Amino acid sequence: MSSLFPTTIESGRLRYEPLHESIDALDLYEYHRTGEMDAVMRALGDETHSTPKETADDLAESRKTWDSADRATYAMRRTADDEFVGVAELWFEWDKHKVSFGTWVREPFWGEGYSTERAGAMCYVAFELLDLDLVSVGHEPDNEQSRRAIEKYIDAYGGQKDGLLRNELPPSDFGGPRDLVVYTLLQDQWREHVTDDELATIRVTR
């Protein structure tokens, strides 16, 4: 396992652990099989998994990219009851001192503020632990839910909307290529705006 990434992170209501170590492929596939993941996967431009093998392959890829330090994929769980909430991802471009955020939250937990809480914890990892310069995050133009969630924490930390990149994303299972609205946040901006109270809620285990 790469020593770069924390093995456990905790924020106010959530605990984050490596996805490939914290959930069984069949348990994760169950969310796809029941249809709960339909809306989530469509928003990501992907079809739901049609077999457990697809889910197992995804988990294997998560392990591979974790070990290579190209991507860190965390399972998010509620600390109160250990319920699986969703996934938080960090995609690294080390030569640019940059990380891109990705996430999905299970539909029953939409509207609970978990995406914003996750962003705060991942900013701590990116800026405080890994000393990166820049966080980048984006959404497709018609994804209003993602827009609202992203703008909430980008504004809170003093970041900015950079603009619309045409054909930035490759074709999805539903067509493409796709446009991407991009936002960025600098380490200095985050340090200026993050509060001591928020930092006090974040705990990390190597």
N, C-alpha and C positions, 0 to 999 in steps of 0.2 A: 504494500500500500504506500502511496506517495506520502511523504512526511510533510508536504506543503500544506495540506488541508486539514482543518480540525475534524476530528472524528465525531464530535458531538458539539452542537451549538444550542443554546437555549435563549429564548426571548421571553416576553411577558407571558404568553399563553402557549407557545409552541416549542417543540424540540426537533432538531434537525440532525439526521444521521444518514450515512451513505446509503443511497437507495438500494444498491446491489447487496447490501448486508442486512437490511432491515425489513425487507418484505419478500415473501415467497412468490415465485412466478405464478403459481396457480391462484393465490390470493389476489394478486394484482390483475390477473386475467379476468377474475370474476366481475370486476367493475366494468370491463369491456363486454363480457357476455350478457350481463343484465340490461345493457343499454344505458347505464348511468353515464358512461363516458362519451356518448354520442355528441352532445353539445360541446364538450371540452375538446374532443379531437377535431371536430369540424372547425372550431375557432383556431386550431393549430395548423389547419390545412391537411390533416391526415384522416384516413379511415380508422375506425376502431379495429382492434385486433380480431382476426377471425379464428385464430388458433392459439393455444397456450404456447406453442413454439415461437410465435412472433413476440410474445411478452418475454419469454426466456431469452431470446436473442437481444431484445432491448436492454435487459438487465446485464447481459454479458458485455454489451457495448458500453454500458455505464461503468462497469468495472474496468474495462480496458482504458477508457479515456480518463478515469480517475488515476489509474496507475501511471499513465503517461503525462499527467498534469495538464492535459489539454482541456478537460472539462470536469467540473465537480457537480455531481447530481445528488441532491439530498431529498430524502423523504421527510415530509413535514407531518408531525403528529401533535395532537393536543396533549399537553402535559397532564391535564386533569383526568383524562380517561384513556390515553394512548390511542385515540382514534386517528386513523390515517386521513389526513386532510388533503394532501396533494404533493407536488414536487417543486423544488427550487433548483435552478441550474445556473452555473456560472461558466461561460465560454471564454477562454483566455486567448489573448493575442499578446504574448509576453514581449515580443520585440517592439510593440507599440505601447507597452505599459497600460494595457487596456483590458477590460472585461465586459462582456455583454451578459445581461440578465435574461433569464427565461423562467417562466413558471406556469403551472396550471393547478387549479384548485377544484376538488370534486364539487359537483353542482349543489349538493345539499349544504355546502358551506359558503356558497356565494353570498356576498353582502355582509359578511361578518368582519371585514377588515383584515383578514389574514394575509392578503397580498401585500398590503402596506407594511404590516409587521414584519413579514418576510424580507421586504426590501430593506428595511432598517438593519436587520441582522446581517444580510448579505453585504450591505455597504460597509459595515464594521469589518467583515472578513476581507473585503477588497482593499479598503483603505488603511485600516489599523493593523491588520495582521500581515497582509501581502504587499502593502505599500505601493499599490498601483496608482496611476495618475488619473484614470478616467473610467467611469462607468457609462456604458451605452445601453439603451433599451429602446425597443420599438414595438409598433403594432401596425396591423393592416388598416387602411383608411376607414373601413366600415365596421371595425371592431370597437364599438362605443364603450363596452364594459372595460376593455383593456385601456382605452384612452383615459377614462375617468380614474382608474386605479393608478396608472403611471403618472398622470399629471398631479395627482394628490401628493405623492412623495417627491417628485422632481421639484415641484414648487416649494414644498416644505424645506428642502435642503438647498434651495437656491440654484438649481440647475436650469436648463433651458431646452426649448424645442428647437432643433436644428433645421428641420424641414422634411420634405417628402422626397424620397429616393425612388425613382421610377425603375421598375423591373429589378429591384434589389434582391428579391427572394426568388428561388427557383420554383418551377411549377409544383403545385401540390397535387394531392389525389383528386382535386376538384377543378384543376385547370391552372393556368398561369402562363408566364411568370407573373409575380405579384409585386405591388408597390409596398413601401414601408415608410411609415412616419417615424422619425428618429429623434430621440432626446438624449442629452448627455449631462453628466454631472462630474465636476472636478473634485479631487480630494480636498483642495483648499475651500471650495464652496461647502462641502459636507462638514468639514471641521468648524466652519464659521457658524453653521446653523444647527448642528446636532446638539441636543441638550444633555446635560449631565444626568438628568433623570432617565432619559432613554438609554444612555450608555450603561447605567447601573442595572438595567434589566437584562443585559446580554452577558452570558457566561459561556466560556469556550473550554473544551477539553481536547488536548492534542492526542 
